[in-house]
Amino acid sequence: MKPERIGQNYDIIADSWRAEHQASNYGISQLERAIAFSTTAGAALDVGCGSSNRFLKHMREAGFQPEGIDISSEMIRAAREGLPDTIFSVLDVRDWIPSKSYRLMTAWDSTFHLPFDDQEPVLKKLCAALEIDGVLLFTCGAPRGEIEGEFSGMRFGYSSLGVNGFLQILIDSSCEVLHVEHDQHPLDHVAVIAKRRK
Ligand SMILES: C[S@@+](CC[C@H](N)C(=O)[O-])C[C@H]1O[C@@H](n2cnc3c(N)ncnc32)[C@H](O)[C@@H]1O
């Protein structure tokens, strides 16, 4: 499914997403683990940040200077309302051109929406935008392939290179894999943390 369509679908649920997730702890224990792997604070980026700001707020509380990007203009509008002094950009991560390096990067339940053929170039780009010793946290589906599913009464596309496929890209991108967690077992949802080594 085209990312533009994914963004349009998220536009429709931006406010309800914020209401549901702004006080939730979903993904926060994995974010805390990623932060613990980071030796110092610094610039941070939340890819596909959505509207709840729960990751961005947590990053700020940990001393990072976070920014958010999202393909959905409504997600970003709602996020800006909650954190007006934070830099947000409406961007498809496929088109994002990094202008600096990041100490911490997260892509929680966002890049799993990319078309299959975009997974590898995007993950390589995220790894390349990490500082040395920078930490990346992202989630992916476990089985390799491309699927569609129903969420909030709409169709959404998802794809995965398979866990080993993602790990191989991390290894080839000079990243050390620090944590792999099937955090919702028996659902096929996997959280991965890696650190750039050189
Ligand atoms: C399931 S929501 C997760 C939002 C947020 N990470 C959270 O955990 O609350 C997926 C988010 O990824 C964004 N997204 C999907 N495809 C994207 C793309 N190609 N580029 C940037 N953002 C994207 C969507 O607009 C949506 O806000």
The ligand as an SDF file (V2000), in Angstrom:
LIG
                    3D

 27 29  0  0  0  0  0  0  0  0999 V2000
    0.7920    3.0850   14.4140 C   0  0  0  0  0  0  0  0  0  0  0  0
    1.1730    4.7950   14.3010 S   0  0  0  0  0  0  0  0  0  0  0  0
    2.4500    4.9390   15.5340 C   0  0  0  0  0  0  0  0  0  0  0  0
    2.6490    6.3480   15.9770 C   0  0  0  0  0  0  0  0  0  0  0  0
    3.6770    6.5150   17.0950 C   0  0  0  0  0  0  0  0  0  0  0  0
    4.9700    6.0020   16.7190 N   0  0  0  0  0  0  0  0  0  0  0  0
    3.1730    5.8430   18.3380 C   0  0  0  0  0  0  0  0  0  0  0  0
    3.6980    4.7720   18.7120 O   0  0  0  0  0  0  0  0  0  0  0  0
    2.2230    6.3720   18.9480 O   0  0  0  0  0  0  0  0  0  0  0  0
    2.1180    4.8550   12.7900 C   0  0  0  0  0  0  0  0  0  0  0  0
    2.6210    6.2410   12.4490 C   0  0  0  0  0  0  0  0  0  0  0  0
    3.6000    6.1220   11.4140 O   0  0  0  0  0  0  0  0  0  0  0  0
    3.3630    7.1340   10.4710 C   0  0  0  0  0  0  0  0  0  0  0  0
    3.9140    6.6990    9.1770 N   0  0  0  0  0  0  0  0  0  0  0  0
    3.5180    5.6500    8.4280 C   0  0  0  0  0  0  0  0  0  0  0  0
    4.2310    5.5840    7.2940 N   0  0  0  0  0  0  0  0  0  0  0  0
    5.1250    6.6040    7.3420 C   0  0  0  0  0  0  0  0  0  0  0  0
    6.1350    7.0680    6.4470 C   0  0  0  0  0  0  0  0  0  0  0  0
    6.3560    6.4750    5.2560 N   0  0  0  0  0  0  0  0  0  0  0  0
    6.8630    8.1490    6.8130 N   0  0  0  0  0  0  0  0  0  0  0  0
    6.6460    8.7820    8.0000 C   0  0  0  0  0  0  0  0  0  0  0  0
    5.6740    8.3970    8.8700 N   0  0  0  0  0  0  0  0  0  0  0  0
    4.9220    7.3210    8.5460 C   0  0  0  0  0  0  0  0  0  0  0  0
    1.8530    7.2690   10.4580 C   0  0  0  0  0  0  0  0  0  0  0  0
    1.3910    8.4790    9.8770 O   0  0  0  0  0  0  0  0  0  0  0  0
    1.5270    7.1380   11.9330 C   0  0  0  0  0  0  0  0  0  0  0  0
    1.5540    8.3720   12.6110 O   0  0  0  0  0  0  0  0  0  0  0  0
  1  2  1  0
  2  3  1  0
  2 10  1  0
  3  4  1  0
  4  5  1  0
  5  6  1  0
  5  7  1  0
  7  8  2  0
  7  9  1  0
 10 11  1  0
 11 12  1  0
 11 26  1  0
 12 13  1  0
 13 14  1  0
 13 24  1  0
 14 15  1  0
 14 23  1  0
 15 16  2  0
 16 17  1  0
 17 18  1  0
 17 23  2  0
 18 19  1  0
 18 20  2  0
 20 21  1  0
 21 22  2  0
 22 23  1  0
 24 25  1  0
 24 26  1  0
 26 27  1  0
M  CHG  2   2   1   9  -1
M  END
$$$$
